[in-house]
Amino acid sequence: MKLDKKIIRTLFFLLLLFLIQVKGSSAVSDTIRVLFIGNSYIYVNDLPSLLKEVASSDGKVIISEQDTPGGSTLEGHWKSEIPQKLIKEGGWNYMILQEHSQRPSMPIESVNQLVFPFVHNLDSLFKAFNPTGKTIFYMTWGRKNGDSSRCKELPLVCTYQGMDDLTRERYLMMSEQNKALISPVGVVWRHLRETNPEIELYMSDESHPSINGSYAGALCFYTVITQKDPTLISFNSTIDPTMANIIKMAVKKVVYEHLDQWNIGRY
């Protein structure tokens, strides 16, 4: 039975249209729009660019914007026009929120007043203008040898462990209160400090991340966003491949193998 040429042309057109639609939908799924709101813990070593490179090595495209002035707090961001304007542009798949490094480890009364309300405001605004988007909290870390500037007022932060414990606890609270995801960069750092202390995660100021620390952060965010095994990433930045693989394994152990612990898949 021979098909009419007109029918053949119609079938060919429909097949071509289907292939175009499939290709278009694949392109959309391979492109991820990420908004960073925070401070120098993001712009040091250009964390957004590191995340783009990690994604590119896995065949995905990250499009990002950031508002990350040094020393910024989320209170300051809420009171600024710039982040609100960026949020209201819409179309973001993820918003990454990073509080000033010291604020989460303040006394809980201060956190209730100076952190949680502004976190909630930013998250609510984001969800209003990006209904399919998700908020990711950038869980930071304790300072390398504790925060000596606050020892008298809050002895617990005098040590790395004490400051790190409080920081982790408060980010977990933010996540639960706002039904948001967590990128547990600080937890990966602690794992590396305990298992591979030879890997320097800090800059000389004992606060900001070295390239190793920022690379660990980029892998954390990519794992949270894609739910993929970070050990499959080929991009190593400027880091020795052996060291890069150790960092990848740490992210796999802390994040990839415990996705539900960081609310991934829950919200």
N, C-alpha and C positions, 0 to 999 in steps of 0.2 A: 504494500500500500504506500503510494507516494504522497508526501505532504505538499500541499499547495505552497507556492513560493511566498505568498502573502502571510500564511500561517508561520512559516519558517522565520520570516523577517520579524514577525511579532514576538515569537518565542525568543529570538536572539536579542531583541530589544529589552524584553523583560529580564533576561539573564544578565545583560549588561547593567541594567538599572539595579538589580539585586547586588551585583558585585561592587558597584559604586557605593551603595548604602552600607555594605559590610565593611568596606575599606574606610568609609567615613566614620562609622561608629568605632572602629578599631583605633583610628587616629585620636578620637576624643578620649577613649579610655587610656591611651598611652600618654596623654597630656594632663598634668596635674598642676593646678594653680594654688600656690601657697603664699599666705600673708604672714610675715614675721612682725611681731610687736614686742619690743624689749629694749635691750641696751647693748653695751659693748661685749657682753658674753656672746652675742650673735655676730656683731660686725668684726670682732677680732678674728683673724684668719678667714674672714668672709664665709661664715657657715652656710649661707644660702647658695653660694657658688659651689662649695664642697658637696652639698646635697644635689645640686644639678649634675655634677660630674658623676656622682654615685649612680644617679638615675640614668644618665646617658649610657653608662657602661652596661646597663641592664635593658637598654632599648626604650627607655621612657624619657619624657620631656617634662621638666619642672619649669614653670613660669612663676616667678616670685616678685613680690614687692616687700619693702621693709620700712619700718619706722623704728630706728634703734639708736637714738642719741645716747651718748655716754652718761651713765648715772641715772638713767630714767627709771621711774617707778610706774606701776600700772595706774596709780592714782593720777600721776602727771599725764599719762597717755589719755585717760578718760577725760581730763580737763583740756585736752589739746584738740584742735580741729583736724590735724593731719590724719591720725589713725581713724577717727570717725569717718572722714571723707573716704579713706581707702576701704573701710569696711562696707560703706554704703554703695560703693561701686558695684558690689555683688559679683556673683560668678566664681567666688572662691570655693575651692574644695576643702581647704584646711586653713585655720588661723592658729598660729603658734604664739602662745603667750608666755613671756618670761618676766618674772618679777625681779626687782632689784635683789642682788644676792644676799643682802642682810635682812630684808624685811620678813621673809617667811620664818626666820629664827628669832624674831622679837617675842616678847611675852605675849601670850594668847590674847590678852585684852587689847594690845596694840594691833595685833593681826586682825582681830575682829573689827577694828575701827578703820585701819589704814590699808588693808589688803583685800579682805573678802568682799566688801561692798563694790569695789571698783572692778574686781575680777568678774563678779556677777553682772555688772553693768555692761562691760565689754562683751562678755559671752552672750548676753541677751540681745544686744544690738547686732552682733554677728549672725545669730540664728534668725533674727527678724529679716535681715537683708540677704541671707544665704541659707535658705531653708533646708537645703540638702548638704550643707557644709558641716564640718566637725571642728571643734576646738581641741587643740593638743596643748597640754601644759608641759613646758620645758623644765623638768625637774633638775635643778642645778645641784651644787655640792657644797660641802664645808670647805673653808679655807685650809690650805695645806697644813698649817700648824695652829689652827684655831684663829679666832678673831680677837686679838689682844686689845683692840680699841674698845671692846665692850665687856671685858672680863669683870669689872667691878659691878656693873649693873646686871649682868646675866652670866654668872660663872660657867654655866653649862656650855656656852659657845667658846670658852677658852681653849677647847680641844677640837681637833678635826672631827672626831667621832660625835661629840656633843652637838656641834653646829650642823653636821650632816644629818644626824638623827632628826633634829627639829625641822630642818628643811624638807626632808622626805615626808615627815608626818603632815606638815602643812600643805604640801602639794597634793598629797592623797586626800586631804580634806577638801581642797579646792575642786578636785576631780569629782568627788562624790556629791558635793553640793550642786555642781553644775552639769552633772552627767556628761563628763568630758573624758577624753583620752589622756594618757600620760606617756611622755617620752622619758623614761627613767635614766637619763644620762648620768645623774649622780650615783645611781646604784651600780651602773657599769663601772664608773670611776672607782668606787669602793672595791668592787670585785678585782679590778686590775691592781689597785694599791695593795691588796692582800695577797694576790697570786703572782703578780709580776711587778714588784716595786721598782725594777730597773727602768720601766717605761715612765718617763716624766710627762705628767699630764698638765702641769702648771707652767705658766710663765714665771719669770723671776720675782714678780710681785706676790706670788703664792696665792693668787686669787683667779686671774684670768686663765683661759685654757691655752696650752701650747698647741701646736699643730696636731699632736697626738690626741689631745683632749677634744679638739674640735672635730677631728676625723671620727672619733668615737661617737660624738654627738650626731654627725651626719648619718652614720650607719644606724643609730638608734631611730632617728626620724624616718629614714627610709623603710626600716623594718616595721615600724608602727603604721606607716601609710600603706605599704604594699602587703604586709604580712608574709614577706618572703625571707628565705634563709640568707642572712648577710654574708655567710662564708662563700656564697656564689658570686659575690661582687668582684669584678676584676680591677676596679680602680683603687689604687693605693696612695694617691696623692704623692707627696714627696717623701713618704715614709718607707723605710726599709721593708721589703716584702715579708720578711719573717716577723717583724714587729706588727705590721699591718694585719697579718693573719692571726696573731694573738688577740688583737683588738676585735677582729671579726668574730673570733670564737667566744670572746667575752660577751659581745652583743647577742650572739646566738643563745648562749646559756641564760643570760639575764632576761632578754626581751623575747626572742623568737620562741623559746621553749616554754614561756609563761605568758602568752599574749593576754589571756583572760585576767591575769593579775593587774594588768595596766588598762583594763576596761576595753580592750580591743575586741570587737565583736559584740560587746554589750550595748554600746551606744552608736 
